[in-house]
Amino acid sequence: MELHNYELASWCRRCRRHAEEIHLSASADGPKMYEQDKDNIRSYILSLRALRDHIDDQPEVPYPETKDQTYTVEDLQDFVLIENESINDLAHAFVQMFNEVSQSQSAKMVTGILEFDFDNMETWLLKVESLLENYVEVATPLNLAQSSPKRERTAPGRRGVKKASN
């Protein structure tokens, strides 16, 4: 996908990467979320919020010579469902956040973030935080012994695990 706003293109690339990390996390294969994965998700939220705030704090520059330039951001497809329903929910929340921001009015501008898009970004970040803190931390893991495992195991990453050569 092509964005005109290079700052939001950078934000969207990070959001995409975070969604992928969540989907491929160690917690993906079972009902429990490991504390390290929860901490990682919290750090992803913090980093997206910090970058958004940084973008918003920058002066608006007209960029008359490069105003028609576009920035490619790899599209984010919906992930295949995996065993851990909370990981599915969190990864898909990041997917929705990515889709909303990458198709926002601000993404079509050369620079800056419109106030309502800024507020929308914050709403999504709060939604992900709430899902993690008010659901995952409170109501999981669930004992789904009769239906687990329901799905194939998650792949070990995009490139797989490489064995060390002797």
C-alpha positions as CSV (number, residue, x, y, z in Angstrom):
1,M,0.0,0.0,0.0
2,E,1.1,3.5,-0.7
3,L,1.0,6.3,1.9
4,H,1.8,10.0,1.3
5,N,2.8,10.7,4.9
6,Y,6.3,9.4,5.5
7,E,5.9,9.7,9.2
8,L,2.8,7.6,9.3
9,A,4.3,5.1,6.9
10,S,7.0,4.6,9.5
11,W,4.3,4.2,12.3
12,C,2.4,1.7,10.1
13,R,5.5,-0.4,9.4
14,R,6.1,-0.7,13.1
15,C,2.4,-1.5,13.8
16,R,2.6,-4.2,11.2
17,R,5.8,-5.7,12.7
18,H,4.3,-5.7,16.1
19,A,1.2,-7.6,14.9
20,E,3.5,-10.2,13.3
21,E,5.5,-10.5,16.5
22,I,2.4,-11.1,18.5
23,H,1.1,-13.7,16.1
24,L,4.4,-15.6,16.2
25,S,5.0,-15.3,19.9
26,A,5.8,-18.2,22.2
27,S,2.3,-17.9,23.7
28,A,0.6,-18.6,20.3
29,D,0.6,-22.4,20.7
30,G,-1.3,-22.8,24.0
31,P,-3.9,-21.3,26.3
32,K,-1.5,-19.3,28.5
33,M,0.1,-16.0,27.7
34,Y,3.7,-15.9,29.0
35,E,4.6,-12.8,31.0
36,Q,7.4,-11.9,28.5
37,D,4.9,-11.8,25.7
38,K,2.6,-9.6,27.7
39,D,5.6,-7.3,28.5
40,N,6.4,-7.3,24.8
41,I,2.9,-6.2,23.8
42,R,3.0,-3.4,26.4
43,S,6.3,-2.2,24.9
44,Y,4.8,-2.3,21.4
45,I,1.9,-0.1,22.7
46,L,4.4,2.2,24.3
47,S,6.6,2.5,21.2
48,L,3.6,3.2,18.9
49,R,2.3,5.9,21.3
50,A,5.7,7.5,21.6
51,L,6.3,7.6,17.9
52,R,2.8,9.0,17.3
53,D,3.4,11.7,19.9
54,H,6.8,12.5,18.3
55,I,5.2,12.8,14.9
56,D,2.4,15.1,16.3
57,D,5.0,17.3,18.1
58,Q,7.0,18.0,14.9
59,P,6.4,21.3,13.0
60,E,4.4,20.9,9.8
61,V,6.7,21.3,6.8
62,P,5.2,21.9,3.4
63,Y,7.6,19.6,1.4
64,P,7.0,21.4,-1.9
65,E,9.5,19.3,-3.8
66,T,8.5,15.9,-2.5
67,K,4.7,16.4,-1.9
68,D,3.8,13.8,-4.5
69,Q,6.2,11.1,-3.2
70,T,4.6,8.0,-1.8
71,Y,6.0,5.5,0.7
72,T,5.4,1.8,0.4
73,V,4.2,-0.1,3.4
74,E,3.6,-3.8,3.0
75,D,0.0,-4.6,3.4
76,L,-1.1,-6.5,6.4
77,Q,-3.2,-9.5,5.7
78,D,-5.4,-11.1,8.3
79,F,-3.5,-13.8,10.1
80,V,-4.6,-17.5,10.1
81,L,-6.2,-18.3,13.5
82,I,-3.9,-20.0,16.0
83,E,-4.5,-21.9,19.2
84,N,-4.3,-19.0,21.7
85,E,-7.5,-17.0,21.3
86,S,-6.1,-14.1,23.2
87,I,-3.2,-13.9,20.8
88,N,-5.7,-14.0,18.0
89,D,-7.6,-11.1,19.5
90,L,-4.5,-9.0,20.2
91,A,-3.0,-9.6,16.8
92,H,-6.2,-8.8,15.1
93,A,-6.5,-5.6,17.2
94,F,-3.1,-4.5,15.8
95,V,-4.3,-5.5,12.3
96,Q,-7.4,-3.2,12.7
97,M,-5.3,-0.4,14.1
98,F,-2.9,-0.7,11.2
99,N,-5.8,-0.7,8.7
100,E,-7.5,2.3,10.3
101,V,-4.3,4.4,10.4
102,S,-3.0,3.4,7.0
103,Q,-6.2,4.4,5.4
104,S,-6.8,7.5,7.5
105,Q,-7.0,11.1,6.1
106,S,-3.6,11.8,7.8
107,A,-2.0,9.0,5.8
108,K,-3.0,10.9,2.6
109,M,-1.3,14.1,3.8
110,V,2.3,14.9,3.3
111,T,3.1,15.3,7.0
112,G,1.5,15.5,10.4
113,I,-1.6,13.9,12.1
114,L,-5.0,15.4,12.1
115,E,-6.6,15.7,15.5
116,F,-9.3,13.2,14.9
117,D,-6.8,10.6,13.5
118,F,-4.6,11.2,16.5
119,D,-7.6,10.5,18.8
120,N,-8.4,7.4,16.8
121,M,-4.9,6.1,17.2
122,E,-5.1,6.7,20.9
123,T,-8.5,4.9,21.1
124,W,-7.0,1.8,19.4
125,L,-4.0,1.8,21.7
126,L,-6.3,2.1,24.7
127,K,-8.4,-0.7,23.3
128,V,-5.4,-3.0,23.0
129,E,-4.2,-2.1,26.5
130,S,-7.7,-2.8,27.9
131,L,-7.9,-6.2,26.2
132,L,-4.5,-7.1,27.7
133,E,-5.1,-5.7,31.2
134,N,-8.8,-6.3,31.7
135,Y,-9.3,-9.6,29.9
136,V,-6.1,-11.5,29.3
137,E,-4.7,-10.7,32.8
138,V,-8.1,-11.4,34.5
139,A,-9.8,-14.2,32.7
140,T,-7.1,-16.3,31.1
141,P,-5.9,-19.0,30.7
142,L,-9.1,-20.9,30.1
143,N,-9.4,-24.6,30.5
144,L,-10.5,-25.7,27.1
145,A,-9.4,-29.3,27.5
146,Q,-12.2,-30.8,25.4
147,S,-11.5,-28.7,22.3
148,S,-7.7,-28.2,22.5
149,P,-5.7,-28.3,20.5
150,K,-8.0,-27.0,17.9
151,R,-5.6,-25.6,15.3
152,E,-2.3,-26.5,13.9
153,R,0.8,-25.2,15.7
154,T,2.1,-21.8,14.7
155,A,5.2,-21.8,12.5
156,P,8.5,-21.0,14.1
157,G,8.8,-17.6,12.4
158,R,8.9,-16.3,8.8
159,R,12.2,-18.0,8.0
160,G,12.0,-20.9,10.4
161,V,14.6,-22.2,12.8
162,K,18.1,-22.7,11.3
163,K,20.2,-25.4,12.7
164,A,23.8,-24.6,13.5
165,S,26.3,-26.2,11.2
166,N,29.1,-28.3,12.7
